[in-house]
Amino acid sequence: MGSNDMAQFLFAVDRGNPRISERYDPLAPAMLTFLCGVAAKCDAAGVPLSVCGEMAGRPLEAMALIACGVRTLSLASPAMGPVKTMIRSLEVAPVRAYLDGLLHGPDRSLRNKLKCFALDHGVVL
């Protein structure tokens, strides 16, 4: 699944238009709820799910994808080091439980809360 196109579709914005591209955050509860749902359905059906795009190549966003149940990330080679470092420092169960508690809250973005979680739990971003 391409995270860039999916975000553009879900938020109905043109990511290339600088006047409106900042109106969405891939770490918004709506996006993460959707991705967690897709990951759960793929897992239940035994269908492998891989996510590519900007989300897969950024450590914080990759942490959120992993918390959603995504186990295969496709990313550009320059991003591999930072994402791999994050993965090695991450315990999945705590971040998954934390994310589950945030998805139905009032926040427009979970970016700051996920950054704080990473800092508090020694996740290297």
KOLMARDO-558119 format. One line per 4 residues: number of its first residue (from 1); their letters; for each residue x, y, z of N, C-alpha, C. Coordinates in pm, whole numbers, plus 50000, padded with zeros to 5 digits. Each point is the difference from the previous one (the first is absolute). Example, Ala and Ser with C-alpha at 12.3 -4.5 7.8 and 13.67 -1.06 7.14 Angstrom:
1	as	51319,49431,50780,49911,50119,50000,50090,50120,50000  49965,50105,49928,50082,50119,50006,49923,50109,50073
//
This chain:
1	mgsn	50085,49883,50000,49915,50117,50000,50090,50123,50000  49967,50094,49917,50075,50125,49993,49944,50101,50099  50079,50037,50098,49951,50092,50103,49976,50140,49946  50079,50044,49904,49982,50136,49946,49865,50014,49930
5	dmaq	49971,49907,49911,49873,50006,49927,49882,49978,50094  50017,49909,50097,49891,49974,50093,49968,50125,50083  50101,50068,50047,49978,50122,50077,49933,50107,49915  50046,50013,49878,49941,50100,49910,49853,49969,49976
9	flfa	49968,49873,49983,49861,49959,49979,49915,50022,50125  50049,49953,50116,49921,50011,50123,49975,50145,50042  50100,50084,49981,49986,50140,50042,49952,50091,49888  49986,49947,49880,49951,50075,49883,50078,50130,49981
13	vdrg	50133,49988,50004,50086,50116,49977,50105,49967,49897  50051,50103,49938,50110,49985,49905,50129,50025,50077  50075,49892,50025,50124,50013,50077,50100,50093,49932  49991,50014,49868,50092,50084,49926,49967,50148,50004
17	npri	49884,50035,50051,49959,50140,50006,50043,50056,50136  50100,50088,50004,50052,50050,50128,49898,50078,50083  49894,50051,49936,49901,50076,50076,49910,49910,50086  49988,49874,49962,49910,49913,50076,50066,49869,50046
21	sery	50124,49976,49961,50064,49872,50033,50020,49979,50150  50003,50107,50078,50020,49985,50144,49869,49979,50076  49892,49983,49929,49870,49981,50066,49980,49858,50049  50091,49914,49971,49987,49863,50049,50132,49953,50057
25	dpla	49990,49905,50089,50117,49937,50059,49977,49850,49991  50094,49925,49947,49980,49855,49993,49986,49936,50137  50032,50072,50105,49983,49947,50135,49869,50049,50063  49907,50039,49917,49866,50035,50048,49926,49873,50038
29	paml	49916,50006,50102,49923,49880,50040,49923,49936,49885  49945,50079,49910,49924,49943,49888,50088,49912,49912  50118,50047,49969,50092,49924,49916,50046,49873,50071  50037,50013,50127,50049,49885,50075,49890,49899,50027
33	tflc	49880,50046,50025,49887,49907,50018,49977,49921,49873  50005,50067,49887,49984,49932,49872,50109,49896,49980  50126,50040,50022,50113,49909,49980,49995,49881,50095  49963,50025,50125,49987,49889,50096,49890,49903,49956
37	gvaa	49892,50054,49948,49891,49915,49951,50042,49916,49882  50072,50059,49906,50049,49926,49884,50096,49890,50046  50091,50034,50090,50097,49901,50049,49930,49885,50069  49898,50029,50079,49926,49894,50070,49927,49909,49902
41	kcda	49938,50060,49899,49927,49920,49901,50095,49916,49916  50113,50055,49965,50099,49923,49924,50052,49883,50084  50027,50027,50127,50048,49895,50089,49896,49888,50014  49876,50039,50019,49892,49900,50016,49981,49917,49874
45	agvp	50025,50058,49884,49982,49929,49873,50127,49930,49954  50109,50018,50075,50126,49940,49961,50063,50064,49878  49969,50126,49979,50052,50075,49885,50114,50089,50048  50118,49987,49940,50111,50086,50042,49974,50146,49966
49	lsvc	50043,50088,50087,49984,50144,49979,50136,50066,50010  50032,50077,49901,50122,50081,50001,49960,50144,49978  50063,50090,50071,49973,50143,49983,50126,50067,49948  49982,50080,49897,50111,50076,49944,49965,50148,50006
53	gema	50093,50083,49965,49976,50143,49998,50069,50070,50116  49969,50126,50015,50066,50083,50101,49982,49946,50141  49884,49946,50031,49977,49948,50136,50099,49889,50034  50026,49912,49907,50089,49887,50025,50144,50045,50021
57	grpl	50037,50114,49944,50137,50047,50007,50032,50098,50110  49905,50030,50085,50021,50092,50112,49984,49921,50129  50098,50007,50090,49995,49917,50120,49872,50014,50083  49952,50121,50022,49880,50018,50082,49878,49939,49932
61	eama	49984,50027,49872,49888,49946,49926,50010,49847,49988  50123,49950,49980,50020,49855,49993,49964,49935,50134  50030,50066,50110,49962,49949,50132,49848,49987,50009  49929,50100,49950,49853,49995,50001,49948,49887,49912
65	liac	50062,49982,49883,49959,49890,49912,50019,49865,50067  50112,49984,50067,50027,49874,50071,49898,49981,50111  49965,50108,50071,49899,49992,50105,49864,49959,49944  49976,50036,49875,49874,49963,49934,49999,49854,49952
69	gvrt	50115,49936,50000,50005,49862,49956,50068,49978,49867  50052,50105,49941,50074,49985,49874,50136,49941,50032  50037,49893,49928,50127,49933,50027,50100,50010,49886  49958,50053,49886,50091,50015,49887,49996,50145,49952
73	lsla	50116,50063,50001,50012,50138,49956,50091,50005,49878  49964,50079,49903,50082,50020,49881,50043,50146,50000  50131,50021,50008,50049,50136,50015,50126,50022,49919  50031,50124,49976,50120,50037,49926,50124,49967,50083
77	spam	50107,49965,49932,50121,49958,50070,50056,50103,50099  49994,50131,49975,50052,50094,50101,49922,49997,50132  49877,49953,49997,49918,49996,50121,50019,49871,50080  50066,49902,49941,50011,49870,50067,50071,50006,50134
81	gpvk	50108,50073,50009,50075,50008,50126,49916,50054,50114  49940,50118,49984,49919,50055,50109,49878,49913,50036  49933,49943,49900,49883,49917,50028,50043,49870,50069  50108,49942,49954,50051,49877,50061,50041,50024,50146
85	tmir	50064,50113,50027,50038,50035,50136,49877,50013,50088  49896,50065,49947,49875,50014,50077,49942,49863,50029  49993,49913,49900,49940,49867,50017,50075,49920,50107  50130,50009,50000,50081,49926,50098,49977,50049,50142
89	slev	49957,50123,50016,49978,50056,50133,49853,49993,50045  49914,49945,49916,49855,50002,50024,49947,49869,50057  49918,50012,50101,49919,49887,50048,49860,50025,49946  49950,49905,49922,49875,50021,49927,49878,50006,50091
93	apvr	49988,49909,50095,49879,49993,50083,49969,50132,50071  50096,50064,50066,49967,50127,50067,49955,50111,49904  50065,50012,49885,49960,50108,49908,49865,49969,49937  49973,49872,49978,49869,49963,49945,49889,50034,50101
97	ayld	50021,49966,50126,49900,50030,50104,49982,50151,50014  50109,50073,49995,49993,50145,50011,49922,50060,49882  50032,49955,49880,49930,50051,49881,49852,49966,50005  49967,49880,50040,49859,49961,50009,49921,50095,50090
101	gllh	50064,50047,50107,49934,50093,50091,49985,50141,49946  50074,50033,49895,49996,50135,49944,49908,50015,49879  49971,49892,49933,49933,50009,49869,49863,50065,50003  49931,49994,50110,49864,50056,50005,49993,50129,50081
105	gpdr	50115,50060,50023,50005,50125,50074,49975,50121,49911  50006,50119,50056,49966,50122,49926,50114,50060,49919  50120,49944,50009,50116,50061,49934,49990,49994,49848  50046,50104,49934,50005,50002,49853,50123,49926,49950
109	slrn	50102,49992,50082,50123,49928,49968,50051,49934,50127  50060,49883,49983,50059,49930,50114,50152,50014,50000  50051,50084,49913,50145,50016,49984,50070,50032,50132  49956,50101,50071,50068,50039,50124,49989,49892,50107
113	klkc	49885,49936,50011,49983,49895,50100,50087,49879,49968  50012,49966,49872,50086,49888,49962,50148,50034,50021  50038,50126,49976,50137,50042,50028,50030,49988,50149  49906,50042,50082,50018,49991,50145,50010,49854,50045
117	fald	49916,49914,49941,50007,49857,50031,50140,49947,49968  50049,50034,49882,50132,49953,49959,50108,50047,50097  49994,50126,50036,50098,50055,50095,49991,49929,50134  49880,49981,50051,49979,49937,50131,50040,49853,50002
121	hgvv	49995,49933,49884,50025,49857,49994,50132,49964,49930  50084,50097,49979,50133,49974,49943,50000,49957,49855  49896,50039,49928,49995,49969,49857,50082,50106,49927  50096,49955,49922,50089,50091,49930,49934,50050,49872
125	l	49978,50129,49994,49943,50061,49880,50107,50079,49930
//
